[in-house]
Each structure stands twice: as structure tokens, then as C-alpha cells.
């Protein structure tokens, strides 16, 4: 069996000696070799195709630098790696240029965007219908401003039990208020 790397190197040597057919085969095989390498690293097929085209052009321009005594694949992969880095650098810098700054966003959004319109007072009747422990936990946390750790100490409970109880109460309230 012929070593694939030697086959690539042989094709490259032939193409450097003017064999157009060997050069066409070399570029086809190189494209087949590099396509999976690029597909793993890029999201879209059109990006893979565009970058593969650029890599093949770079290989064409740099073919005079190929040392016929060395393997072809590492040389081609090095060119592909550098072209991929250039592509990604340009791609991400372009995304950063068009990114929205959150400070600017605050000026655009109305101040009430994060407000739900619900306060503890507006739903206190529903809270009082909850089991006593859940109602007490919500009252301490939302009306009196205690943390879950402080509520746990006050009620002689574990902090995680307070959080679980509050979560269950929120779930029940959400269902009631959605109606």
C-alpha cells in the first residue's frame, strides 16, 4: 500500500515540474483532506467552502516554498491553520464591531421593562391562602426583606429547605396568578 503522505508529496513534486494533471489531482485531494478539518471548526457550509477556496489559493501562491523532501500534509495543514485563524479573527472582530453595548441599551429601554407590576401587597391575599410555613417564608423574604439564610435561622430550618419551600410557593402562586 502506498503511503498517502508520499502520494501527496509525489503529486506536488510532479506539479512543480509542470504536470497540470497532477496539480489538479493534488488540489482535489487537498480539498477532500481539508474539508472535514474545516467543517469541525466552522458552523456553516458556505463558510467552509469560502475558506477552503482561500486555502487552496494560498497553497497555490506558496507552492514554490514547498520542500520536496518533507511531507506534504503538515505543510498544507499549516497553511490551512493560519488561514482559519485569519478567518476567525476577522469574523469575531466583525461581530464585536456590531455588538450592542449594554450601557447604550439601558438608555433605549423603558425603565419599566423589568418590572412585573406585581408587588407583595398586590398578591398578599393569594399568599395568605398558601400553607402557613410557605406564607411565612414569603412574607419574611419579600415583605420584611430577610435573606433565605436569615429566614432559616428565624424559623429553625435548613437554608436549602427554605429555598425549596419558597420555590414551591412561587410555583403555586404562578399557577394561580396565570388564571
Backbone as JSON Lines, residues from 0, in Angstrom:
{"i":0,"aa":"X","n":[0.85,-1.19,0.0],"ca":[0.0,0.0,0.0],"c":[0.88,1.25,0.0]}
{"i":1,"aa":"X","n":[0.51,2.22,-0.79],"ca":[1.29,3.45,-0.93],"c":[0.93,4.39,0.21]}
{"i":2,"aa":"X","n":[1.92,4.97,0.84],"ca":[1.71,5.95,1.91],"c":[1.01,7.18,1.32]}
{"i":3,"aa":"X","n":[-0.13,7.56,1.92],"ca":[-0.92,8.68,1.41],"c":[-0.09,9.97,1.4]}
{"i":4,"aa":"X","n":[0.71,10.16,2.44],"ca":[1.52,11.37,2.52],"c":[2.52,11.41,1.36]}
{"i":5,"aa":"X","n":[3.08,10.24,1.05],"ca":[4.03,10.16,-0.07],"c":[3.31,10.44,-1.39]}
{"i":6,"aa":"X","n":[2.05,9.98,-1.49],"ca":[1.26,10.23,-2.7],"c":[1.06,11.74,-2.88]}
{"i":7,"aa":"X","n":[0.73,12.44,-1.82],"ca":[0.56,13.89,-1.89],"c":[1.89,14.56,-2.29]}
{"i":8,"aa":"X","n":[2.96,14.14,-1.64],"ca":[4.27,14.72,-1.93],"c":[4.67,14.46,-3.38]}
{"i":9,"aa":"X","n":[4.39,13.26,-3.85],"ca":[4.71,12.91,-5.24],"c":[3.92,13.79,-6.21]}
{"i":10,"aa":"X","n":[2.64,13.95,-5.93],"ca":[1.81,14.81,-6.79],"c":[2.33,16.25,-6.78]}
{"i":11,"aa":"X","n":[2.74,16.72,-5.62],"ca":[3.25,18.09,-5.51],"c":[4.55,18.23,-6.31]}
{"i":12,"aa":"X","n":[5.44,17.25,-6.2],"ca":[6.7,17.31,-6.96],"c":[6.42,17.31,-8.46]}
{"i":13,"aa":"X","n":[5.47,16.47,-8.88],"ca":[5.12,16.41,-10.31],"c":[4.54,17.75,-10.77]}
{"i":14,"aa":"X","n":[3.69,18.33,-9.93],"ca":[3.07,19.6,-10.33],"c":[4.11,20.72,-10.38]}
{"i":15,"aa":"X","n":[5.09,20.67,-9.48],"ca":[6.15,21.69,-9.52],"c":[7.01,21.54,-10.77]}
{"i":16,"aa":"X","n":[7.03,20.34,-11.34],"ca":[7.76,20.09,-12.6],"c":[6.91,20.37,-13.82]}
{"i":17,"aa":"X","n":[5.7,20.93,-13.61],"ca":[4.86,21.36,-14.73],"c":[3.73,20.43,-15.11]}
{"i":18,"aa":"X","n":[3.48,19.36,-14.37],"ca":[2.4,18.43,-14.69],"c":[1.07,19.0,-14.21]}
{"i":19,"aa":"X","n":[0.27,19.53,-15.16],"ca":[-1.01,20.17,-14.83],"c":[-2.03,19.17,-14.27]}
{"i":20,"aa":"X","n":[-2.03,17.95,-14.83],"ca":[-2.97,16.92,-14.38],"c":[-2.68,16.54,-12.92]}
{"i":21,"aa":"X","n":[-1.41,16.38,-12.59],"ca":[-1.02,16.04,-11.21],"c":[-1.42,17.17,-10.27]}
{"i":22,"aa":"X","n":[-1.28,18.42,-10.73],"ca":[-1.64,19.57,-9.9],"c":[-3.15,19.61,-9.63]}
{"i":23,"aa":"X","n":[-3.95,19.32,-10.65],"ca":[-5.41,19.29,-10.48],"c":[-5.81,18.19,-9.5]}
{"i":24,"aa":"X","n":[-5.2,17.03,-9.62],"ca":[-5.49,15.92,-8.69],"c":[-5.06,16.29,-7.27]}
{"i":25,"aa":"X","n":[-3.89,16.91,-7.16],"ca":[-3.4,17.34,-5.84],"c":[-4.38,18.3,-5.17]}
{"i":26,"aa":"X","n":[-4.87,19.28,-5.92],"ca":[-5.81,20.25,-5.34],"c":[-7.12,19.58,-4.95]}
{"i":27,"aa":"X","n":[-7.59,18.63,-5.74],"ca":[-8.82,17.9,-5.4],"c":[-8.63,17.09,-4.12]}
{"i":28,"aa":"X","n":[-7.51,16.38,-4.04],"ca":[-7.24,15.57,-2.85],"c":[-7.02,16.45,-1.62]}
{"i":29,"aa":"X","n":[-6.37,17.58,-1.81],"ca":[-6.15,18.51,-0.7],"c":[-7.49,19.06,-0.21]}
{"i":30,"aa":"X","n":[-8.38,19.39,-1.12],"ca":[-9.71,19.87,-0.74],"c":[-10.45,18.8,0.05]}
{"i":31,"aa":"X","n":[-10.37,17.55,-0.4],"ca":[-11.02,16.44,0.32],"c":[-10.39,16.23,1.7]}
{"i":32,"aa":"X","n":[-9.1,16.46,1.8],"ca":[-8.4,16.31,3.07],"c":[-8.79,17.42,4.06]}
{"i":33,"aa":"X","n":[-8.9,18.64,3.57],"ca":[-9.11,19.79,4.45],"c":[-10.58,20.07,4.78]}
{"i":34,"aa":"X","n":[-11.49,19.62,3.94],"ca":[-12.92,19.92,4.18],"c":[-13.39,19.44,5.56]}
{"i":35,"aa":"X","n":[-13.12,18.19,5.97],"ca":[-13.56,17.77,7.32],"c":[-12.87,18.57,8.45]}
{"i":36,"aa":"X","n":[-11.6,18.92,8.24],"ca":[-10.86,19.73,9.2],"c":[-11.58,21.06,9.43]}
{"i":37,"aa":"X","n":[-12.03,21.69,8.35],"ca":[-12.72,22.97,8.45],"c":[-14.15,22.81,8.95]}
{"i":38,"aa":"X","n":[-14.82,21.75,8.52],"ca":[-16.22,21.54,8.91],"c":[-16.37,21.38,10.42]}
{"i":39,"aa":"X","n":[-15.36,20.81,11.07],"ca":[-15.4,20.66,12.53],"c":[-15.27,22.0,13.24]}
{"i":40,"aa":"X","n":[-14.68,22.95,12.57],"ca":[-14.35,24.22,13.23],"c":[-15.25,25.38,12.82]}
{"i":41,"aa":"X","n":[-16.06,25.21,11.79],"ca":[-16.93,26.29,11.31],"c":[-18.38,25.82,11.32]}
{"i":42,"aa":"X","n":[-19.28,26.76,11.46],"ca":[-20.7,26.43,11.62],"c":[-21.44,26.19,10.3]}
{"i":43,"aa":"X","n":[-21.09,26.91,9.27],"ca":[-21.88,26.89,8.05],"c":[-21.07,26.36,6.87]}
{"i":44,"aa":"X","n":[-21.76,25.63,6.0],"ca":[-21.1,25.05,4.83],"c":[-20.54,26.12,3.9]}
{"i":45,"aa":"X","n":[-21.25,27.25,3.77],"ca":[-20.74,28.3,2.88],"c":[-19.43,28.88,3.42]}
{"i":46,"aa":"X","n":[-19.28,28.93,4.76],"ca":[-18.02,29.37,5.35],"c":[-16.9,28.38,5.03]}
{"i":47,"aa":"X","n":[-17.23,27.08,5.13],"ca":[-16.25,26.04,4.83],"c":[-15.8,26.17,3.38]}
{"i":48,"aa":"X","n":[-16.75,26.31,2.48],"ca":[-16.41,26.41,1.05],"c":[-15.57,27.65,0.76]}
{"i":49,"aa":"X","n":[-15.97,28.78,1.34],"ca":[-15.22,30.03,1.1],"c":[-13.79,29.92,1.63]}
{"i":50,"aa":"X","n":[-13.66,29.42,2.84],"ca":[-12.33,29.32,3.43],"c":[-11.48,28.27,2.7]}
{"i":51,"aa":"X","n":[-12.1,27.17,2.31],"ca":[-11.36,26.15,1.55],"c":[-10.81,26.75,0.26]}
{"i":52,"aa":"X","n":[-11.6,27.56,-0.39],"ca":[-11.16,28.23,-1.62],"c":[-9.95,29.13,-1.33]}
{"i":53,"aa":"X","n":[-10.03,29.89,-0.23],"ca":[-8.92,30.76,0.13],"c":[-7.65,29.96,0.45]}
{"i":54,"aa":"X","n":[-7.83,28.82,1.12],"ca":[-6.69,27.98,1.46],"c":[-6.04,27.42,0.2]}
{"i":55,"aa":"X","n":[-6.86,26.96,-0.73],"ca":[-6.3,26.42,-1.98],"c":[-5.55,27.5,-2.76]}
{"i":56,"aa":"X","n":[-6.06,28.73,-2.73],"ca":[-5.35,29.84,-3.38],"c":[-4.02,30.1,-2.66]}
{"i":57,"aa":"X","n":[-4.04,30.05,-1.32],"ca":[-2.8,30.25,-0.55],"c":[-1.79,29.15,-0.86]}
{"i":58,"aa":"X","n":[-2.27,27.91,-0.97],"ca":[-1.37,26.8,-1.32],"c":[-0.78,27.03,-2.71]}
{"i":59,"aa":"X","n":[-1.62,27.5,-3.62],"ca":[-1.15,27.79,-4.98],"c":[-0.06,28.87,-4.95]}
{"i":60,"aa":"X","n":[-0.3,29.93,-4.2],"ca":[0.67,31.03,-4.14],"c":[1.95,30.62,-3.42]}
{"i":61,"aa":"X","n":[1.85,29.7,-2.47],"ca":[3.01,29.31,-1.67],"c":[3.66,28.02,-2.15]}
{"i":62,"aa":"X","n":[3.23,27.47,-3.27],"ca":[3.74,26.17,-3.71],"c":[5.25,26.19,-3.95]}
{"i":63,"aa":"X","n":[5.79,27.33,-4.28],"ca":[7.24,27.43,-4.51],"c":[8.03,27.26,-3.2]}
{"i":64,"aa":"X","n":[7.36,27.4,-2.05],"ca":[8.05,27.25,-0.76],"c":[8.06,25.8,-0.28]}
{"i":65,"aa":"X","n":[7.35,24.93,-0.98],"ca":[7.28,23.52,-0.55],"c":[8.62,22.84,-0.77]}
{"i":66,"aa":"X","n":[9.07,22.16,0.29],"ca":[10.33,21.4,0.23],"c":[9.96,19.96,-0.13]}
{"i":67,"aa":"X","n":[10.35,19.5,-1.29],"ca":[10.0,18.17,-1.78],"c":[10.53,17.03,-0.92]}
{"i":68,"aa":"X","n":[11.44,17.29,-0.03],"ca":[11.98,16.25,0.84],"c":[11.17,16.09,2.12]}
{"i":69,"aa":"X","n":[10.19,16.93,2.3],"ca":[9.36,16.9,3.51],"c":[7.94,16.47,3.16]}
{"i":70,"aa":"X","n":[7.16,15.99,4.16],"ca":[5.78,15.56,3.89],"c":[4.9,16.74,3.48]}
{"i":71,"aa":"X","n":[3.93,16.45,2.65],"ca":[3.03,17.48,2.12],"c":[1.95,17.87,3.12]}
{"i":72,"aa":"X","n":[1.34,16.88,3.78],"ca":[0.18,17.16,4.63],"c":[0.47,18.18,5.74]}
{"i":73,"aa":"X","n":[1.55,18.03,6.5],"ca":[1.8,19.05,7.54],"c":[1.97,20.46,6.96]}
{"i":74,"aa":"X","n":[2.58,20.55,5.79],"ca":[2.74,21.83,5.13],"c":[1.37,22.42,4.77]}
{"i":75,"aa":"X","n":[0.5,21.59,4.19],"ca":[-0.84,22.05,3.8],"c":[-1.68,22.4,5.04]}
{"i":76,"aa":"X","n":[-1.6,21.57,6.08],"ca":[-2.35,21.84,7.31],"c":[-1.87,23.14,7.97]}
{"i":77,"aa":"X","n":[-0.59,23.42,7.91],"ca":[-0.08,24.66,8.49],"c":[-0.69,25.87,7.78]}
{"i":78,"aa":"X","n":[-0.73,25.81,6.46],"ca":[-1.35,26.9,5.69],"c":[-2.83,27.0,6.05]}
{"i":79,"aa":"X","n":[-3.52,25.86,6.13],"ca":[-4.95,25.85,6.47],"c":[-5.18,26.43,7.86]}
{"i":80,"aa":"X","n":[-4.32,26.07,8.8],"ca":[-4.48,26.56,10.17],"c":[-4.35,28.08,10.23]}
{"i":81,"aa":"X","n":[-3.35,28.61,9.54],"ca":[-3.15,30.06,9.55],"c":[-4.29,30.79,8.86]}
{"i":82,"aa":"X","n":[-4.79,30.24,7.77],"ca":[-5.92,30.87,7.07],"c":[-7.18,30.8,7.93]}
{"i":83,"aa":"X","n":[-7.37,29.69,8.64],"ca":[-8.52,29.55,9.55],"c":[-8.43,30.58,10.66]}
{"i":84,"aa":"X","n":[-7.25,30.76,11.24],"ca":[-7.07,31.77,12.29],"c":[-7.37,33.17,11.78]}
{"i":85,"aa":"X","n":[-6.91,33.48,10.58],"ca":[-7.21,34.78,9.99],"c":[-8.71,34.97,9.8]}
{"i":86,"aa":"X","n":[-9.36,33.92,9.3],"ca":[-10.81,33.98,9.07],"c":[-11.55,34.21,10.38]}
{"i":87,"aa":"X","n":[-11.21,33.43,11.41],"ca":[-11.9,33.55,12.7],"c":[-11.63,34.9,13.35]}
{"i":88,"aa":"X","n":[-10.41,35.38,13.25],"ca":[-10.09,36.69,13.8],"c":[-10.94,37.77,13.14]}
{"i":89,"aa":"X","n":[-11.05,37.73,11.84],"ca":[-11.86,38.72,11.12],"c":[-13.34,38.56,11.45]}
{"i":90,"aa":"X","n":[-13.78,37.31,11.52],"ca":[-15.19,37.03,11.81],"c":[-15.59,37.57,13.18]}
{"i":91,"aa":"X","n":[-14.79,37.28,14.2],"ca":[-15.15,37.69,15.56],"c":[-14.94,39.18,15.78]}
{"i":92,"aa":"X","n":[-13.95,39.77,15.13],"ca":[-13.79,41.22,15.29],"c":[-14.95,41.95,14.63]}
{"i":93,"aa":"X","n":[-15.47,41.4,13.54],"ca":[-16.63,41.99,12.88],"c":[-17.85,41.89,13.79]}
{"i":94,"aa":"X","n":[-18.01,40.75,14.46],"ca":[-19.14,40.6,15.39],"c":[-19.02,41.58,16.55]}
{"i":95,"aa":"X","n":[-17.81,41.79,17.05],"ca":[-17.62,42.73,18.15],"c":[-17.93,44.16,17.72]}
{"i":96,"aa":"X","n":[-17.6,44.48,16.48],"ca":[-17.88,45.83,15.97],"c":[-19.38,46.1,15.93]}
{"i":97,"aa":"X","n":[-20.17,45.06,15.67],"ca":[-21.61,45.23,15.54],"c":[-22.37,44.86,16.81]}
{"i":98,"aa":"X","n":[-21.66,44.55,17.87],"ca":[-22.31,44.16,19.12],"c":[-22.94,45.39,19.78]}
{"i":99,"aa":"X","n":[-24.01,45.15,20.51],"ca":[-24.7,46.23,21.21],"c":[-24.11,46.35,22.61]}
{"i":100,"aa":"X","n":[-23.78,47.55,22.99],"ca":[-23.26,47.81,24.33],"c":[-24.45,47.9,25.29]}
{"i":101,"aa":"X","n":[-24.38,47.17,26.4],"ca":[-25.5,47.16,27.34],"c":[-25.75,48.53,27.95]}
{"i":102,"aa":"X","n":[-24.72,49.34,28.09],"ca":[-24.92,50.68,28.62],"c":[-25.79,51.51,27.68]}
{"i":103,"aa":"X","n":[-25.58,51.35,26.38],"ca":[-26.4,52.05,25.41],"c":[-27.82,51.52,25.42]}
{"i":104,"aa":"X","n":[-27.96,50.24,25.65],"ca":[-29.27,49.59,25.67],"c":[-30.14,50.12,26.8]}
{"i":105,"aa":"X","n":[-29.53,50.43,27.94],"ca":[-30.28,50.94,29.08],"c":[-30.97,52.26,28.76]}
{"i":106,"aa":"X","n":[-30.33,53.07,27.92],"ca":[-30.91,54.36,27.56],"c":[-32.11,54.2,26.63]}
{"i":107,"aa":"X","n":[-32.12,53.14,25.85],"ca":[-33.19,52.91,24.88],"c":[-34.42,52.29,25.54]}
{"i":108,"aa":"X","n":[-34.19,51.32,26.44],"ca":[-35.3,50.59,27.04],"c":[-36.03,51.44,28.07]}
{"i":109,"aa":"X","n":[-37.34,51.28,28.14],"ca":[-38.07,52.0,29.19],"c":[-37.69,51.44,30.56]}
{"i":110,"aa":"X","n":[-37.82,52.26,31.57],"ca":[-37.41,51.84,32.91],"c":[-38.27,50.7,33.45]}
{"i":111,"aa":"X","n":[-39.47,50.55,32.94],"ca":[-40.39,49.54,33.47],"c":[-40.23,48.19,32.81]}
{"i":112,"aa":"X","n":[-39.22,47.99,31.99],"ca":[-39.09,46.74,31.25],"c":[-38.91,45.53,32.16]}
{"i":113,"aa":"X","n":[-38.26,45.72,33.3],"ca":[-38.03,44.59,34.19],"c":[-39.06,44.52,35.32]}
{"i":114,"aa":"X","n":[-39.94,45.48,35.38],"ca":[-40.95,45.46,36.43],"c":[-42.13,44.6,36.0]}
{"i":115,"aa":"X","n":[-42.63,43.79,36.92],"ca":[-43.74,42.91,36.58],"c":[-45.09,43.53,36.87]}
{"i":116,"aa":"X","n":[-45.12,44.59,37.63],"ca":[-46.4,45.19,38.0],"c":[-47.0,44.51,39.23]}
{"i":117,"aa":"X","n":[-46.36,43.47,39.71],"ca":[-46.83,42.76,40.89],"c":[-45.95,43.11,42.07]}
{"i":118,"aa":"X","n":[-46.58,43.37,43.18],"ca":[-45.83,43.58,44.42],"c":[-46.37,42.59,45.44]}
{"i":119,"aa":"X","n":[-45.67,42.48,46.55],"ca":[-46.12,41.56,47.59],"c":[-47.52,41.96,48.05]}
{"i":120,"aa":"X","n":[-47.75,43.27,48.17],"ca":[-49.05,43.75,48.64],"c":[-50.17,43.37,47.68]}
{"i":121,"aa":"X","n":[-49.91,43.4,46.38],"ca":[-50.95,43.11,45.4],"c":[-51.33,41.63,45.38]}
{"i":122,"aa":"X","n":[-50.45,40.77,45.86],"ca":[-50.77,39.33,45.85],"c":[-50.84,38.74,47.26]}
{"i":123,"aa":"X","n":[-50.87,39.62,48.26],"ca":[-50.84,39.13,49.64],"c":[-52.04,38.24,49.97]}
{"i":124,"aa":"X","n":[-53.19,38.51,49.36],"ca":[-54.36,37.65,49.61],"c":[-54.09,36.23,49.14]}
{"i":125,"aa":"X","n":[-53.42,36.08,47.99],"ca":[-53.09,34.75,47.48],"c":[-52.01,34.1,48.35]}
{"i":126,"aa":"X","n":[-51.07,34.89,48.84],"ca":[-50.0,34.36,49.69],"c":[-50.61,33.79,50.98]}
{"i":127,"aa":"X","n":[-51.61,34.48,51.53],"ca":[-52.23,34.03,52.78],"c":[-52.98,32.71,52.61]}
{"i":128,"aa":"X","n":[-53.33,32.36,51.38],"ca":[-54.03,31.09,51.12],"c":[-53.05,29.9,51.04]}
{"i":129,"aa":"X","n":[-51.76,30.2,51.0],"ca":[-50.74,29.14,50.96],"c":[-50.66,28.47,52.33]}
{"i":130,"aa":"X","n":[-50.02,27.28,52.4],"ca":[-49.76,26.67,53.71],"c":[-48.99,27.66,54.58]}
{"i":131,"aa":"X","n":[-49.22,27.58,55.9],"ca":[-48.69,28.57,56.84],"c":[-47.19,28.78,56.72]}
{"i":132,"aa":"X","n":[-46.43,27.7,56.62],"ca":[-44.97,27.8,56.56],"c":[-44.53,28.55,55.3]}
{"i":133,"aa":"X","n":[-45.14,28.23,54.16],"ca":[-44.79,28.89,52.9],"c":[-45.16,30.36,52.94]}
{"i":134,"aa":"X","n":[-46.33,30.67,53.48],"ca":[-46.77,32.06,53.58],"c":[-45.81,32.85,54.47]}
{"i":135,"aa":"X","n":[-45.4,32.26,55.57],"ca":[-44.47,32.94,56.49],"c":[-43.13,33.19,55.81]}
{"i":136,"aa":"X","n":[-42.63,32.2,55.1],"ca":[-41.35,32.34,54.4],"c":[-41.42,33.47,53.38]}
{"i":137,"aa":"X","n":[-42.48,33.5,52.57],"ca":[-42.61,34.55,51.56],"c":[-42.77,35.92,52.21]}
{"i":138,"aa":"X","n":[-43.51,35.99,53.29],"ca":[-43.7,37.26,53.99],"c":[-42.36,37.78,54.52]}
{"i":139,"aa":"X","n":[-41.6,36.9,55.16],"ca":[-40.31,37.31,55.7],"c":[-39.34,37.74,54.6]}
{"i":140,"aa":"X","n":[-39.33,37.01,53.5],"ca":[-38.38,37.3,52.43],"c":[-38.78,38.53,51.62]}
{"i":141,"aa":"X","n":[-40.07,38.66,51.29],"ca":[-40.47,39.7,50.35],"c":[-41.08,40.94,50.99]}
{"i":142,"aa":"X","n":[-41.69,40.79,52.12],"ca":[-42.27,41.96,52.76],"c":[-41.29,42.57,53.75]}
{"i":143,"aa":"X","n":[-40.58,41.71,54.48],"ca":[-39.67,42.22,55.5],"c":[-38.22,42.26,55.03]}
{"i":144,"aa":"X","n":[-37.91,41.65,53.89],"ca":[-36.59,41.78,53.28],"c":[-35.49,40.88,53.83]}
{"i":145,"aa":"X","n":[-35.86,39.8,54.5],"ca":[-34.85,38.87,55.02],"c":[-34.31,37.99,53.89]}
{"i":146,"aa":"X","n":[-33.07,37.55,54.05],"ca":[-32.48,36.59,53.1],"c":[-32.94,35.19,53.49]}
{"i":147,"aa":"X","n":[-32.73,34.24,52.59],"ca":[-33.13,32.86,52.88],"c":[-32.35,32.32,54.08]}
{"i":148,"aa":"X","n":[-31.12,32.74,54.24],"ca":[-30.31,32.3,55.37],"c":[-30.89,32.84,56.68]}
{"i":149,"aa":"X","n":[-31.28,34.11,56.68],"ca":[-31.87,34.72,57.87],"c":[-33.22,34.1,58.21]}
{"i":150,"aa":"X","n":[-34.02,33.81,57.18],"ca":[-35.32,33.16,57.4],"c":[-35.1,31.78,58.0]}
{"i":151,"aa":"X","n":[-34.13,31.06,57.5],"ca":[-33.83,29.72,58.02],"c":[-33.47,29.79,59.5]}
{"i":152,"aa":"X","n":[-32.66,30.76,59.89],"ca":[-32.29,30.92,61.29],"c":[-33.5,31.27,62.15]}
{"i":153,"aa":"X","n":[-34.35,32.18,61.64],"ca":[-35.54,32.61,62.39],"c":[-36.51,31.45,62.63]}
{"i":154,"aa":"X","n":[-36.68,30.61,61.59],"ca":[-37.67,29.54,61.67],"c":[-37.06,28.22,62.14]}
{"i":155,"aa":"X","n":[-35.75,28.19,62.36],"ca":[-35.09,26.96,62.78],"c":[-35.1,25.89,61.7]}
{"i":156,"aa":"X","n":[-34.91,26.33,60.47],"ca":[-34.91,25.42,59.32],"c":[-33.53,25.44,58.66]}
{"i":157,"aa":"X","n":[-33.34,24.49,57.77],"ca":[-32.16,24.45,56.93],"c":[-32.37,25.48,55.81]}
{"i":158,"aa":"X","n":[-31.31,26.18,55.38],"ca":[-31.45,27.19,54.33],"c":[-31.97,26.6,53.03]}
{"i":159,"aa":"X","n":[-31.5,25.41,52.68],"ca":[-31.98,24.8,51.43],"c":[-33.46,24.44,51.53]}
{"i":160,"aa":"X","n":[-33.94,24.07,52.73],"ca":[-35.35,23.76,52.91],"c":[-36.19,25.02,52.72]}
{"i":161,"aa":"X","n":[-35.67,26.17,53.17],"ca":[-36.37,27.45,52.98],"c":[-36.48,27.75,51.49]}
{"i":162,"aa":"X","n":[-35.38,27.55,50.77],"ca":[-35.38,27.83,49.33],"c":[-36.34,26.92,48.58]}
{"i":163,"aa":"X","n":[-36.36,25.65,48.96],"ca":[-37.27,24.69,48.32],"c":[-38.71,25.08,48.6]}
{"i":164,"aa":"X","n":[-39.0,25.42,49.84],"ca":[-40.36,25.8,50.22],"c":[-40.78,27.07,49.47]}
{"i":165,"aa":"X","n":[-39.9,28.04,49.39],"ca":[-40.21,29.28,48.66],"c":[-40.44,28.97,47.18]}
{"i":166,"aa":"X","n":[-39.62,28.11,46.61],"ca":[-39.78,27.76,45.2],"c":[-41.14,27.11,44.95]}
{"i":167,"aa":"X","n":[-41.53,26.21,45.83],"ca":[-42.84,25.56,45.69],"c":[-43.97,26.57,45.82]}
{"i":168,"aa":"X","n":[-43.8,27.53,46.72],"ca":[-44.82,28.57,46.89],"c":[-44.91,29.43,45.62]}
{"i":169,"aa":"X","n":[-43.75,29.78,45.05],"ca":[-43.75,30.57,43.81],"c":[-44.49,29.82,42.7]}
{"i":170,"aa":"X","n":[-44.27,28.54,42.65],"ca":[-44.89,27.7,41.61],"c":[-46.41,27.73,41.74]}
{"i":171,"aa":"X","n":[-46.89,27.58,42.98],"ca":[-48.34,27.6,43.23],"c":[-48.9,28.98,42.89]}
{"i":172,"aa":"X","n":[-48.21,30.03,43.33],"ca":[-48.67,31.39,43.05],"c":[-48.7,31.68,41.56]}
{"i":173,"aa":"X","n":[-47.68,31.23,40.85],"ca":[-47.62,31.45,39.41],"c":[-48.84,30.84,38.73]}
{"i":174,"aa":"X","n":[-49.18,29.62,39.11],"ca":[-50.35,28.95,38.51],"c":[-51.63,29.71,38.81]}
{"i":175,"aa":"X","n":[-51.78,30.17,40.06],"ca":[-52.98,30.91,40.45],"c":[-53.07,32.25,39.72]}
{"i":176,"aa":"X","n":[-51.96,32.94,39.61],"ca":[-51.96,34.27,39.01],"c":[-52.07,34.23,37.48]}
{"i":177,"aa":"X","n":[-51.68,33.13,36.87],"ca":[-51.82,33.0,35.42],"c":[-53.29,32.88,35.01]}
{"i":178,"aa":"X","n":[-54.1,32.36,35.94],"ca":[-55.54,32.24,35.66],"c":[-56.15,33.6,35.74]}
